[in-house]
Amino acid sequence: MNIIEDLSWRGAINQQTDAEGLAALTQEQAIRVYCGFDPTGDSLHIGHLIPFMLLRRFQLAGHTPVVLIGGGTGSIGDPSGRTSERSLQTAEQVKQNTQALMEQTRRIFPSNDSHLPEVVFVDNNEWLSEYSLLDFLRDVGKNFNINQMLAKDVVASRLETGISFTEFSYQILQSVDFHHLYKTHGIQLQIGGSDQWGNITSGLDFIRKKEGPEAKAYGLTIPLMLKADGTKFGKSAGGAVWLDPKKTTPYEFYQFWINQDDRDVIKYLKFFTFLSQEDIQALEESVANEPHKRLAQRTLAEEVTRFVHGEAGLESALRITESLFKGDIKALTADEIESGMKNMPHVVSEKGTFDLVPWLVDLAIEPSRRQAREDIKNGALSINGERITDVDAQISEQLAIEERFIVIRRGKKRYFLVSFA
């Protein structure tokens, strides 16, 4: 199956500048395709996985992906999707974020697949910073019509509230990127979110003005991802889901995917995994006939976690999930406990040896000594996975796993993480 046909089946195409031409080109030869990411922060989030997956699919089909980190455009700010001016970052912050995203994307696209085209990484500050103001206005600005720029959706939507010349010029800078990569890296296709359509078509116009109307360059955008309830994909109860394991641990990342709604899971399997049509259709039948098994969600969580965090990250996520489900807390390291219980109640105890019942009340784990004794006698309280039935038991930091944490479970689902001052 042609790469464009596969993307169409997966629902991964929103707009194309020349659908027939691109399908024919990718059928005839290997091409180079790029997507840009501005360093607005020191980590990308799962919304960026959508274009990453497309780049990877092109790579698996024998084409060369090019990842552009916008060290130059990041100092300006893309107005797309915004209703007000972006706060400018310092040059040093942009540089630090650019380095962080370069490292992050290199981890996601490792260079150990010798049978596949190697991913190319570029920073647009390398060429954008070379322009003088007069050269830019003369050699680049002369090719852009203000009336056409004003008609672009991203600009038109800002005219009432106002847009600075800085953000207004963003589409010109992205057009320079496309032309530069077309000339120096043989890029023929730019992909991006649906909000990038105006920027991409501006780049194509610029290429044809500079290189002639027969220049073979194309644009493709990806649909806006919405959940079944109509809300935007990519958020969890705790906020953004990051690709940086220090911001969102592999366990939290895995949990985000395994908790997806039955109504969304097949769409996400098409978008975010490299499973075949046959495998996805089998999982679709499982959702319809055996939804309680959540096989589709488990498969989705495993596939995406492996892609972003590697085999080691997936193994850690599975180990934490299994241990917390079984209550086998001692099978976990202190770091894994911290990761798995990051969003659970965390209390701090003084060091020393304490009678268990008043200690539980003092830390607000139990509401009263009477309730504490009742829970202990009924076997409803466990410490580090072991049920406690002795109301006269004592507790100290000596019980802490790796001298860091004690995990208290009250009832079936209420966990408390205890550390010591």
N, C-alpha and C positions, 0 to 999 in steps of 0.2 A: 504494500500500500504506500502511495506517495505521502510524504510528510504533511503536505497541505490537506490531503484527504483525511489523514489521521487526526490532525488538529480540528478539522471540521466535525468529525464524529465525536470528539471529546468536548465539543461546544466551546473551544478555546479561541475562536476567531470572531471578532466583532466587525471590523472593517478592513478592507484591503484596497490598495490604490489600483491594482490591476490583477485580479484573481487569476485569470487565464494565463497571463504572462508569467506570474510567479510560479504557478503550478507547472508550466512548461519548463521554466528555467531550472527548478529544483529537480525535475525529472531528467533533464539533459546533463546537468553537471553539479558538482559540489560547489556550494556558495559560502560566503562569509556573512554572518548575521550578527548584529549588535543590539544591545540594550544598555541604556545609561541609568546610573543611580547617583543621585546627589548626596553628599555627606552631611545631611542635616543633623545627624546624630552619630554616635560611635557604634551603632549596631543597626542592622536591617531587621525587619519584622516579617511575620508570615505573609503579609500582603505582597512582599517582594518575591515570595516563592512562586507566584504565578508566572512572571516572566522567566524566572530561573528554570522552571520546569520546561518552558518552551525552548530555551537555549539548550538544555540538556537533550530534549527530543531531537532538535536539529543535529546535535553532536552525534547521537546514536544513529541518525540517518546518514552520517558521513559528511556533514557540513561543519564548518568551523565557527564556534561561538566566540564573540568578542565582548568582554565585560568592560564597560566604561565607568569609571568612578569620576564624578564631576568635581575634581579639585578646583577647576576654574569656575564652572557654572554654580557650584555650591557657594561661592562667595557672593553670588547675585541673588539666587533664590527663584525657583520656578513658581509663577503665580497660579499654576493649574490647581483647581480644587480649593482655592482660597477666596475669602471675601474681603480680606484686608491685607495690608502690607506685612511681609515677613520681617522679623527682627534680624538684622544682619549679624552674622557671627564674626569674631575676630579672625584674622588671617591664620593665627596660630591654632585656633580651634578647628578651622576648616582643614588645616594640614594634619592635625592629630586624628580627626574623624576619617579623613581620606586614607591614612595609613591603617586605621582600624578596620575599615571596610575592605581594603585590599587584602588584608590577612584573612578576614572572615570569608570572603568569596573564594579565595584560594583554597581554603579548607573544604568548602562545599564542592569545588571543582578540582579535585586533586589531579596531578599529572602522572598518575600511575596506570592509566588505561592506554597501553602502547598501541593497541589496535584501533584507537579512536583519534580523530583530529584533536590536537592539544588546544585548550582554551587560551585565548590571548587576553591579557589584562592591560588596560591603558588608562591614563589620567589626562583629562583634557586641559589641565593647567599647562601641560608641556607645550601646547601650540597656542592656546588662547593668550597666554602671558607674553607671547612674542610680538603681538600686535602693538603698534603705537596708535594713539588715538586718531591721528590724521590718516594713517594707512587703513585703519579699520573703517572709518567713514567713507573713504574714497574707494577702496577695493571691495568692501563688503556691503556697507550701507546703501550704496548706489543701486544695488540689485533688489532692494526691498521697497515695495509700494505701501505707503502708510495706510491708504484706504483698504487694501487687502489685509493688512495686519489688524486694523480695527475691526474687521469683519470676523476674525477668528473668535470662536466661542469663549475661549479663556480670557480674551481681552474685552470682548463685548460685555461679558457678565460683570466686569469691574468698572465700567465707564461711569455708572451712577455714583458709586462710592469712591471712585478715584483709583488710579494706578500710576506709580512713579515711572519715570523714564527708565530707571534701572530694571524693574520687573518687566516693563513693556519690551525691553530689548532682549529678553531671555530667548524668545523664539529665534532671534537672529543668531545668538551664540550656539544654540542647538543645531541650527542649520549649518553653521561653520563646522561643527563636529561631524555631521553626516558627510559633508563634502570632503573634509580632511581625511576621514576614514575611507571614503570611496577612492580617493586618490592614492593614499599611502598604504592601505591594508586591503584594498580590493573589496570593501564592504558593498554589498548590493541590497541588503535588506535591513531596515530598522524596525524593531518591535517595541511596543510600549502599551501602557494602560490606555483605556478609552479616552482619558483626558489629555492624551498626548497627540491626538489626531492632528490638531492644528500645527503643532510643532513639527511633526513628521512631514506633513505635506509642504510646509514652508521649506524644509530641507530638500525635498525632492525638486521643488521649483528652482531653488538655488543651484543645485547640481546641474540641472538642464540649462540654466542660463550660462553657467561656467563651462560646461562640457558638451553642450549641444543637446537637441531634443531627442536624440536616439539613445542617450545614456540609459543603460539598464540598471535602474535603481527602483526599489519598491518599499512600501510601508504596510505594516500590519498591526492592528491593535487588538487587545484582549478585552473581553466583556468585563464590566463591573461585576464583581462577585457579591451576590446577595444570598442571604440565608432564606429558608422557606418562610420565615415569619416576616420577611421584607427588610430586615435590618442588615447593615453592612457586615460582611464577613471580616474576621480578623481580630475581634476583641474577645476577651474572657472576662470573668467577674473581677479579676485582679488587674485589668487593663490590657495593654498591648502584649502580644505573645512574641517575644524577641527570638532571633536566631542565635544570639550570644548566650552560651550556657551559663554565664555568670548572672545574666539578667533573668532568663527563664531556663531553669534546669532541664535536662533531658527528661526527667520524670514528669515535671509540670507540662512540658511540651507534649509528651506522650499522652498525658491525661486530657489535654485539650482536644486531641484528635479522637480519642476513644469515647469521648462523651458527646460526639456529634449526633444530631437528630437523624432518625431513620429517613426522613424526607430529604436530607441533604447528602447522605453518605455516598450514594452512587455517583452523584455529580462530582463530589470531591475525589472519589477514586479515579474518575476520568481525568480530572485536572492534575492531581497531585501524586499520582503513582505512574509507574511504567508497566503496569499489568496489561496483559493482552485483552482484546475485546471479549474473548471467550471467558477468561478468568473473571472479568468484571460482570459479565452477564450471569455467571454462576453465583456470584456474590449477591447480585440483584435478586435472584430467585431465593437465596437464603434470607434476605431481608423480608421478602414477601411471605415465605413459608415458615421460617424459624427466627423471627425477630428477637426472641428472648436470648438466643445464643450470641447475638451481637458480633457475629463472625466478620461482617463487613467492616465494622468499626475497629475491631482488633487488627484486621489486615491493614486498614488505612493508617492506624497509629504506628504500626511496626514499619511500614514502608516509608512513611514520611520522616519518622525519627531516624531511621537508618540513613536516609539521604542527607539529612542536615547534620546529625551528630555522629554518624558512623556506627559501626558494629558495637564498639565499646559503649557508646552512649545509649544505644538501644538495650544492650544487656543490663546496664545499670538501671534503666527505667523499668524493665521487666522484673528485675530482682526486687526493687523497692515495691512495685505494685503487688507482687506475689507475697512478699513478707508482710506487708501491711494488711493484706486480705486475710492471711492465715494468722496474723498476730505474732509471727515469728520475728520479733524485734531484734533479738540477739544475733540474727543472721546478717544484720546490716552494720555497716561502718557508721561512725559518728557523722561523717560527711553525707552519707546516704540518708541518715535519719533527718539531718538538717534540711536536705533537699526535699524529701518526701513530706515533711511536716512543716514546711515553710509557712503555710497559711493557716496552720492550726494554732490554738491558744498557746502562748509561750509565757511561762512564769519563771521567776528567779528566786532561788532559795539561798538562805545563808548556809555556810558550811557548818558541819557538825553532825551530831547524832540526835535524832528526834523521835518521839513517839509518833507512830504513823497517823493516828486519828486526828490529833490537834494540828499536825503538820498539814494534812490535807485541807483542813478548814482554814488555816492561816493563809494558804496559797489560793483560796477560793476555788479549789478543785471540788470540794464538797460544801454544800450550803450550811451544814450543821454537824456536830459530833454524832448526834443520833442517826442522821442519814448516812454518815460515814460508816458507823458500826453496822448498820443494816446492809449497806452495799457489800461490805467485807464479808459478813456472815453469809450473804446470798451468793457469793462468788462473782459479784458484778464488777470487781475491781482487779486490775492486773497491773503489774509493774514489769516493764521490759518484756512483756509477753507472757509473764508467769502469773497465774491467778493467786491472789492473796486471800487467805481465809482466817488469819490470826489477827484479832482486833488489838492485841498487845504487841504487834510487830513494831520494830524500829527501822528507821531509814537514815541513810547518810550518803555523802558524796561517793563513798566507796562502791556503791552500786551503779554509779554512772558508767555508761558505755564509753570507753576510751577517756574516762575522767571528764566527760563533757555533758552527757545528757542522760536523764532518766525519762522514760516514756510511760505515762500513766494512761490507762484506758478505763473509762467509767462507762459501764453498759456496753452496748454493742458497737457504737459508732463515735462516742465522744473521746477524743484524744487530747492530752495535755503534754506539752514538751517542757521539761524542767531542766534548767541549767543552774549552776551554782556561782554565787557572787565571789 
